[in-house]
């Protein structure tokens, strides 16, 4: 099995156009009109939502244009990948504004990518050196002699302010006042963001606390308690990614389940997880890594537990099919990664 490396960067300058290894023209700050994303190269123009505002465009005009032999993913336009001469995946990069997260095989010459940028900072992921990408800490940790990637949000959690209801508030009015509504929205928003990133264990708490205009002090207290728990476990709980061969033998597993009529106004709460694991999952218990997860109200009104569970499984299958299509494009290296019909369905 080939080893992979992970790199986090942010860049400060535009790139030069490079054709067949030759640099053409000077460094530029604006994207030339003849450089298009359709080229078989990484070419990120100012189509990212952040760059659509006049304020951002006038402040620096940092058009992100890169000319290396990478392909833009059909389902994620800020995701790029490259293959070797045998069609095997060797590098992948995701871009968020001016931040890069790059993973590449050990035998990949990373200077093919790095030499064209003027970097503001650059960090390689090691056991001693974690990297930060979009507010998430990515660490390599040892678990029973196994090297595991752990993703946390300790910095974000540190900024969460603990709170408590005044003494006797639970015996008072059953609805929230203006100040309490503001506090509730702040707590719920923070927990929802956190649960969708690195703490799926608080998904259901954040979701079930929302009872619309019937939300009361009990729900606010539940969020306060949840924030206390998150703060006390910020360095313990995170998402773990175990070593799994990223190849055509990898298996995706979808779980979907639902309660019935347990949420506000007799609505049903469903939970979904999509996992990836090795073929060993067919023979027994094995390690798996979380790729997607969700805890939310069922979008349809159901009249039985079976119907609620069917809704959850339908959502799980949809998400699993999307991830399968996403990974398939990179692994099978097709000239036309995804057909128009499949794209329309997704």
C-alpha positions in Angstrom: 0.0 0.0 0.0 1.4 3.4 -1.0 1.7 6.0 1.7 0.1 9.5 1.3 1.0 12.9 2.7 -1.2 15.8 3.6 -0.4 19.5 3.2 -2.2 22.7 4.2 -1.3 26.0 2.6 -2.5 29.5 1.8 -1.2 31.4 -1.1 -0.7 35.1 -1.6 -0.1 35.5 -5.3 -1.5 34.7 -8.7 0.1 32.0 -10.8 1.9 32.0 -14.2 0.5 30.1 -17.1 2.5 26.9 -17.7 2.4 24.8 -20.8 4.6 21.7 -21.2 6.7 22.8 -18.3 7.5 26.3 -19.7 6.3 29.4 -18.0 4.5 31.8 -20.3 4.3 35.5 -19.4 4.7 37.2 -16.0 2.9 36.6 -12.8 -0.6 38.1 -13.0 -3.2 39.3 -10.5 -6.2 39.0 -12.8 -7.4 35.9 -14.6 -6.6 36.2 -18.4 -9.7 35.9 -20.6 -8.3 32.9 -22.5 -7.8 30.9 -19.4 -10.8 28.7 -18.9 -11.9 26.0 -16.5 -12.6 23.7 -19.4 -8.8 23.3 -19.9 -7.4 20.0 -18.5 -5.7 22.0 -15.8 -6.5 23.4 -12.4 -7.9 26.8 -13.2 -9.9 28.4 -10.4 -11.4 31.6 -11.6 -13.4 34.1 -9.5 -16.5 32.0 -9.7 -16.3 31.2 -5.9 -19.2 33.0 -4.1 -16.7 34.8 -1.9 -15.3 36.6 -5.0 -18.7 37.7 -6.3 -19.1 40.7 -4.1 -17.8 44.1 -5.4 -16.1 44.7 -2.1 -14.0 41.6 -2.4 -13.2 42.1 -6.1 -12.0 45.6 -5.5 -9.8 44.5 -2.6 -6.9 42.7 -4.2 -8.6 41.1 -7.2 -7.0 37.8 -6.1 -8.1 35.6 -9.0 -7.2 32.0 -8.2 -5.8 30.6 -11.4 -3.5 27.6 -11.4 -2.1 25.8 -14.4 -1.1 22.3 -13.5 -2.3 19.0 -14.9 -5.2 18.4 -12.6 -8.9 17.8 -13.3 -11.8 19.7 -11.8 -14.3 17.4 -10.2 -17.7 17.4 -11.8 -19.6 17.4 -8.6 -17.4 19.8 -6.6 -15.9 22.6 -8.6 -13.4 23.5 -6.0 -12.0 20.0 -5.8 -9.2 18.9 -8.1 -7.4 15.7 -8.6 -4.6 14.2 -10.8 -3.7 10.7 -11.9 -0.4 9.0 -12.9 0.3 7.4 -16.3 -1.5 4.3 -15.2 -4.7 6.2 -14.4 -4.2 5.8 -10.6 -5.1 8.7 -8.3 -1.9 10.4 -7.0 -3.0 13.9 -5.8 -6.1 15.7 -4.7 -6.6 19.3 -3.7 -9.5 21.2 -2.3 -9.6 25.0 -2.4 -11.4 27.3 -0.1 -10.9 31.0 -1.0 -7.1 31.2 -0.6 -6.6 28.0 1.5 -5.5 24.7 0.1 -5.7 21.2 1.5 -3.7 18.8 -0.6 -3.1 15.1 -0.2 -0.7 13.3 -2.5 1.0 9.9 -2.8 4.5 9.5 -1.4 5.9 9.0 -4.9 4.3 12.2 -6.2 6.6 15.2 -6.9 4.8 17.8 -4.9 6.9 20.6 -6.4 4.9 20.2 -9.6 2.2 21.9 -7.6 4.1 24.0 -5.1 6.6 25.7 -7.3 4.0 27.9 -9.1 2.7 29.6 -5.9 4.0 32.3 -3.6 2.9 30.8 -0.3 1.9 32.7 2.8 2.3 29.6 5.0 2.8 25.9 4.5 2.4 22.9 6.9 2.9 19.2 6.3 0.8 16.9 8.5 3.0 14.8 10.9 2.5 13.3 14.3 4.3 16.3 15.8 2.8 18.9 13.5 -1.0 19.2 13.1 -2.5 21.3 10.4 -5.5 23.6 10.4 -8.0 23.9 7.6 -11.1 26.0 7.8 -11.0 26.1 11.6 -10.5 22.4 12.0 -7.4 20.8 13.6 -6.2 17.8 11.7 -3.9 15.5 13.8 -2.1 12.2 13.3 -2.5 10.1 16.5 -1.6 6.6 17.5 -4.3 4.2 18.5 -3.0 0.8 19.4 0.0 1.2 17.1 -2.3 2.3 14.3 -1.8 5.8 12.8 -5.2 7.5 12.7 -6.2 10.9 11.4 -8.2 12.8 14.0 -10.2 16.0 13.2 -11.3 18.3 16.0 -12.5 21.9 16.5 -10.9 22.7 19.8 -10.3 26.4 18.9 -13.9 26.9 17.9 -15.2 25.1 21.0 -13.0 27.3 23.3 -14.9 30.3 22.0 -18.2 28.9 23.1 -19.5 30.8 26.1 -21.1 28.6 28.8 -24.4 29.8 30.2 -27.0 29.0 32.7 -30.6 30.0 33.4 -31.4 32.2 36.4 -32.6 30.4 39.5 -36.3 29.5 39.3 -36.5 30.3 35.6 -37.9 26.8 34.7 -40.9 27.6 37.0 -41.6 30.8 35.2 -43.0 31.6 31.8 -43.0 28.7 29.3 -41.9 30.9 26.4 -38.6 32.6 25.8 -38.3 36.4 26.2 -36.4 38.5 23.6 -33.0 38.2 25.3 -33.4 34.4 25.7 -34.4 34.0 22.1 -31.2 35.8 21.0 -29.2 33.4 23.3 -31.1 30.4 22.0 -30.3 31.2 18.4 -26.7 31.8 19.2 -26.3 28.5 21.0 -28.3 26.5 18.5 -26.4 27.9 15.5 -23.0 27.1 17.1 -24.0 23.6 17.9 -25.5 23.0 14.5 -22.3 24.1 12.8 -20.2 22.0 15.2 -22.4 18.9 14.7 -22.2 19.1 11.0 -18.4 19.4 11.0 -16.7 17.3 13.7 -19.2 16.5 16.5 -22.1 14.3 15.1 -22.8 13.3 18.7 -24.7 16.5 19.3 -26.7 16.5 16.1 -29.9 15.2 17.6 -29.7 17.6 20.6 -29.3 20.6 18.4 -32.1 19.5 16.1 -34.7 18.4 18.7 -34.3 21.5 20.8 -36.1 23.5 18.0 -39.8 23.6 18.7 -40.5 26.8 16.8 -42.4 29.4 18.7 -43.1 26.8 21.4 -39.4 26.7 22.3 -39.0 27.3 26.0 -36.5 27.6 28.8 -36.1 23.8 29.0 -34.8 23.7 25.5 -32.4 26.5 26.2 -31.2 24.7 29.3 -30.6 21.6 27.2 -28.4 23.6 24.8 -26.4 25.1 27.8 -25.8 21.5 29.1 -24.8 20.4 25.6 -22.3 23.2 25.3 -20.8 22.3 28.7 -20.4 18.7 27.6 -18.7 19.8 24.3 -16.3 22.0 26.2 -15.4 19.3 28.6 -14.7 16.8 25.8 -13.2 19.1 23.1 -9.8 17.3 23.2 -11.2 13.8 23.5 -14.0 13.5 21.0 -13.6 14.2 17.3 -13.9 12.3 14.0 -11.4 9.5 13.4 -10.3 8.4 10.0 -8.8 4.9 10.0 -6.4 3.7 7.3 -8.5 2.3 4.4 -7.4 1.6 0.9 -8.8 4.4 -1.3 -9.3 2.1 -4.3 -12.0 0.2 -6.2 -12.1 -2.4 -3.4 -13.3 0.1 -0.8 -16.9 -0.4 0.5 -19.5 2.2 1.4 -22.0 1.4 4.1 -25.2 3.4 4.6 -27.2 3.3 7.9 -30.5 5.0 8.2 -33.0 4.9 11.1 -35.8 6.9 12.5 -38.0 7.3 15.5 -41.7 8.0 15.1 -43.6 11.1 16.3 -40.9 11.9 18.9 -40.3 15.5 17.8 -42.3 18.7 18.0 -45.9 18.5 16.6 -45.5 14.7 16.3 -42.9 14.9 13.7 -40.3 12.1 13.3 -36.6 12.5 13.8 -34.2 10.5 11.5 -30.5 9.8 11.6 -28.2 8.8 8.8 -24.5 7.9 8.6 -22.4 6.9 5.6 -19.2 5.0 6.3 -16.3 3.7 4.3 -14.4 0.6 5.2 -12.3 -2.3 3.7 -13.8 -5.4 2.2 -13.4 -7.0 5.6 -16.8 -5.6 6.5 -18.3 -8.4 4.5 -16.9 -11.0 6.9 -17.4 -9.4 10.3 -16.8 -6.3 12.4 -14.1 -3.9 11.1 -13.1 -0.3 11.5 -15.0 2.3 9.5 -14.6 6.0 8.9 -17.4 8.6 8.8 -18.0 10.3 5.4 -21.4 11.8 6.0 -24.0 12.1 8.8 -27.2 13.8 9.5 -29.9 14.1 12.2 -33.0 16.0 11.2 -36.8 15.9 11.0 -38.3 13.7 8.4 -39.3 15.8 5.4 -42.6 13.9 5.1 -45.4 13.3 7.5 -45.6 9.6 8.3 -48.3 7.5 10.0 -46.1 4.6 11.2 -42.7 3.7 12.4 -42.1 1.7 9.3 -42.8 4.7 7.0 -40.5 6.9 9.1 -37.7 4.4 8.8 -38.3 4.0 5.0 -37.8 7.8 4.7 -34.6 7.6 6.6 -33.3 4.7 4.4 -34.3 6.6 1.3 -32.2 9.6 2.4 -29.3 7.3 3.3 -29.4 5.6 -0.1 -29.4 9.0 -1.9 -26.4 10.2 0.0 -24.5 7.0 -0.4 -25.1 7.1 -4.2 -23.8 10.6 -4.4 -20.7 9.8 -2.5 -20.2 6.7 -4.7 -20.4 8.8 -7.8 -18.1 11.4 -6.2 -15.4 8.8 -5.5 -15.9 6.8 -8.7 -15.0 9.8 -10.8 -11.5 10.0 -9.2 -10.9 6.2 -9.0 -11.9 5.2 -12.5 -10.3 8.2 -14.3 -12.9 8.3 -17.1 -12.5 10.8 -19.9 -16.1 12.0 -19.2 -16.2 11.5 -15.4 -20.0 11.7 -15.1 -22.6 11.6 -17.8 -25.1 14.4 -18.1 -28.0 12.1 -17.1 -26.3 11.1 -13.9 -25.4 14.7 -13.1 -29.1 15.7 -13.6 -30.2 13.0 -11.3 -27.8 14.0 -8.6 
